[in-house]
């Protein structure tokens, strides 16, 4: 369950047939594809953004900073979540916003349809090397056919947050929550699960399905795409992963009953699943530590990194990125604003704002995982100190330790189609509607149909 991303917006939308049906504009060359730069440091006029919602102090402080740097530019925002059908309609009508904010899984699809422009010259205009400002994995996720199409932010990697009270009551040790030893982890999950009347009252281990499916495929040595971005959903290792996940689900009452319990949990409230001991361990992105810090006196937690079967630490995460429409009415202002809002200076403003909130709420500064190693280090060095709570310090340090092991989710011209079909396959397999093999075969066939209709598929 991933309902919230601090300092940004909830991302998770489908790139449907709307992008295929954008009319003749979708087959025209992208703006900025020639050798002459589309971008200038001299900016003015109006900039309309779409998809970014500065809903908390982290987003607002950065947005205010970026806007202040663009003297003379009027910035207006459509803060609704990015919708592909709406954007496709705007593109067809020639009325696109100046800048969009979308899930990184959508960027390559938009680039493949020539709906957004490459940003290599945007970066160059401002003297920014994207491979130095951002983690390599997040840049990989917004790179299409050798060109960078997005300015990314956030890399909130996932790890296992364990409930120490449940572990102790169940006779399970923290080292048994080792994903490189799936049989051992399955046995630990069974011990921690509690049933009543055939229904689970406590889930021993929650792997976050289907949201973290791609991560679990990677744990077992699988992958969602090949090096060209072509779908590989029915890879043999993917089948092994989904087969194990089905065993895990069945051992805890089955998918439907487990989901029913998960849906009933007060995830963000004072009676959350760690307070009420409704879970033994659960996979969470880093931002959820911030949620639990509000209830630090009522939880006993520890964190364990996710590992591949060969014992290597695995850090994967989705996130969002800014992109500039091919028909943007003000690409220079869009470039400048996106560069500024993801700059170390903007993240410094966000770090200061977050620290004020932490102090006001008597909470714990769990860090900002920005997608930028420079910003992450600066924030940690200045604001992430010993909290006096050994459990939270261990959890926070665990998330920081896994950052160097970051790897891309896997970029593709049909990235959202791959995600949608994988999620559907996971649900139907865990529910018992199809075998893991059949579910992934069907998902692969659907993803390949989308691939065949993409420019990358036709030209590859």
Secondary structure in CASP SS format (residue, H / E / C, confidence):
PFRMAT SS
TARGET T0000
AUTHOR 0000-0000-0000
METHOD secondary structure of the structure
MODEL  1
X C 1.00
X C 1.00
X C 1.00
X C 1.00
X C 1.00
X C 1.00
X C 1.00
X C 1.00
X C 1.00
X C 1.00
X C 1.00
X C 1.00
X C 1.00
X C 1.00
X C 1.00
X C 1.00
X H 1.00
X H 1.00
X H 1.00
X C 1.00
X C 1.00
X C 1.00
X H 1.00
X H 1.00
X H 1.00
X H 1.00
X H 1.00
X C 1.00
X C 1.00
X C 1.00
X C 1.00
X C 1.00
X C 1.00
X C 1.00
X C 1.00
X C 1.00
X C 1.00
X C 1.00
X C 1.00
X C 1.00
X C 1.00
X C 1.00
X C 1.00
X C 1.00
X C 1.00
X E 1.00
X E 1.00
X E 1.00
X E 1.00
X E 1.00
X C 1.00
X C 1.00
X C 1.00
X C 1.00
X C 1.00
X C 1.00
X H 1.00
X H 1.00
X H 1.00
X H 1.00
X H 1.00
X H 1.00
X H 1.00
X H 1.00
X H 1.00
X H 1.00
X H 1.00
X H 1.00
X H 1.00
X C 1.00
X C 1.00
X C 1.00
X C 1.00
X E 1.00
X E 1.00
X E 1.00
X E 1.00
X E 1.00
X C 1.00
X C 1.00
X C 1.00
X C 1.00
X C 1.00
X H 1.00
X H 1.00
X H 1.00
X H 1.00
X H 1.00
X H 1.00
X H 1.00
X H 1.00
X H 1.00
X H 1.00
X C 1.00
X C 1.00
X C 1.00
X C 1.00
X C 1.00
X E 1.00
X E 1.00
X E 1.00
X E 1.00
X E 1.00
X H 1.00
X H 1.00
X H 1.00
X H 1.00
X H 1.00
X H 1.00
X H 1.00
X H 1.00
X H 1.00
X C 1.00
X C 1.00
X C 1.00
X E 1.00
X C 1.00
X C 1.00
X C 1.00
X H 1.00
X H 1.00
X H 1.00
X H 1.00
X H 1.00
X H 1.00
X C 1.00
X C 1.00
X C 1.00
X C 1.00
X H 1.00
X H 1.00
X H 1.00
X H 1.00
X C 1.00
X C 1.00
X H 1.00
X H 1.00
X H 1.00
X H 1.00
X H 1.00
X H 1.00
X C 1.00
X E 1.00
X E 1.00
X C 1.00
X C 1.00
X E 1.00
X E 1.00
X C 1.00
X C 1.00
X E 1.00
X E 1.00
X E 1.00
X C 1.00
X C 1.00
X C 1.00
X C 1.00
X E 1.00
X E 1.00
X E 1.00
X E 1.00
X E 1.00
X E 1.00
X H 1.00
X H 1.00
X H 1.00
X H 1.00
X H 1.00
X H 1.00
X H 1.00
X C 1.00
X C 1.00
X C 1.00
X H 1.00
X H 1.00
X H 1.00
X C 1.00
X C 1.00
X C 1.00
X C 1.00
X C 1.00
X H 1.00
X H 1.00
X H 1.00
X H 1.00
X H 1.00
X H 1.00
X H 1.00
X H 1.00
X H 1.00
X H 1.00
X H 1.00
X C 1.00
X E 1.00
X E 1.00
X E 1.00
X C 1.00
X C 1.00
X E 1.00
X E 1.00
X E 1.00
X E 1.00
X E 1.00
X E 1.00
X E 1.00
X E 1.00
X C 1.00
X C 1.00
X C 1.00
X C 1.00
X C 1.00
X C 1.00
X H 1.00
X H 1.00
X H 1.00
X H 1.00
X H 1.00
X H 1.00
X H 1.00
X C 1.00
X C 1.00
X C 1.00
X C 1.00
X C 1.00
X E 1.00
X C 1.00
X C 1.00
X C 1.00
X C 1.00
X C 1.00
X E 1.00
X C 1.00
X C 1.00
X C 1.00
X C 1.00
X H 1.00
X H 1.00
X H 1.00
X H 1.00
X H 1.00
X H 1.00
X H 1.00
X H 1.00
X H 1.00
X H 1.00
X H 1.00
X H 1.00
X H 1.00
X H 1.00
X H 1.00
X C 1.00
X C 1.00
X C 1.00
X C 1.00
X H 1.00
X H 1.00
X H 1.00
X H 1.00
X H 1.00
X H 1.00
X H 1.00
X H 1.00
X H 1.00
X H 1.00
X C 1.00
X C 1.00
X C 1.00
X C 1.00
X C 1.00
X C 1.00
X C 1.00
X C 1.00
X C 1.00
X C 1.00
X C 1.00
X C 1.00
X C 1.00
X C 1.00
X E 1.00
X E 1.00
X E 1.00
X E 1.00
X E 1.00
X E 1.00
X E 1.00
X C 1.00
X H 1.00
X H 1.00
X H 1.00
X H 1.00
X H 1.00
X H 1.00
X H 1.00
X C 1.00
X C 1.00
X H 1.00
X H 1.00
X H 1.00
X C 1.00
X C 1.00
X E 1.00
X E 1.00
X E 1.00
X E 1.00
X C 1.00
X C 1.00
X E 1.00
X C 1.00
X C 1.00
X C 1.00
X C 1.00
X C 1.00
X E 1.00
X C 1.00
X E 1.00
X C 1.00
X C 1.00
X C 1.00
X C 1.00
X E 1.00
X E 1.00
X E 1.00
X E 1.00
X C 1.00
X E 1.00
X C 1.00
X C 1.00
X C 1.00
X C 1.00
X C 1.00
X H 1.00
X H 1.00
X H 1.00
X H 1.00
X H 1.00
X H 1.00
X H 1.00
X H 1.00
X H 1.00
X H 1.00
X H 1.00
X C 1.00
X C 1.00
X H 1.00
X H 1.00
X H 1.00
X H 1.00
X H 1.00
X H 1.00
X H 1.00
X H 1.00
X H 1.00
X H 1.00
X H 1.00
X H 1.00
X H 1.00
X H 1.00
X H 1.00
X H 1.00
X H 1.00
X H 1.00
X C 1.00
X C 1.00
X C 1.00
X C 1.00
X C 1.00
X C 1.00
X C 1.00
X C 1.00
X C 1.00
X C 1.00
X C 1.00
X H 1.00
X H 1.00
X H 1.00
X H 1.00
X H 1.00
X H 1.00
X H 1.00
X H 1.00
X H 1.00
X H 1.00
X H 1.00
X C 1.00
X C 1.00
X C 1.00
X C 1.00
X C 1.00
X C 1.00
X H 1.00
X H 1.00
X H 1.00
X H 1.00
X H 1.00
X H 1.00
X H 1.00
X H 1.00
X H 1.00
X H 1.00
X H 1.00
X H 1.00
X H 1.00
X H 1.00
X H 1.00
X H 1.00
X E 1.00
X C 1.00
X C 1.00
X C 1.00
X C 1.00
X C 1.00
X C 1.00
X C 1.00
X C 1.00
X H 1.00
X H 1.00
X H 1.00
X H 1.00
X H 1.00
X H 1.00
X H 1.00
X H 1.00
X H 1.00
X H 1.00
X H 1.00
X H 1.00
X H 1.00
X H 1.00
X H 1.00
X H 1.00
X C 1.00
X C 1.00
X C 1.00
X C 1.00
X C 1.00
X H 1.00
X H 1.00
X H 1.00
X H 1.00
X H 1.00
X H 1.00
X H 1.00
X H 1.00
X H 1.00
X H 1.00
X H 1.00
X H 1.00
X H 1.00
X H 1.00
X H 1.00
X H 1.00
X H 1.00
X H 1.00
X C 1.00
X H 1.00
X H 1.00
X H 1.00
X H 1.00
X H 1.00
X C 1.00
END
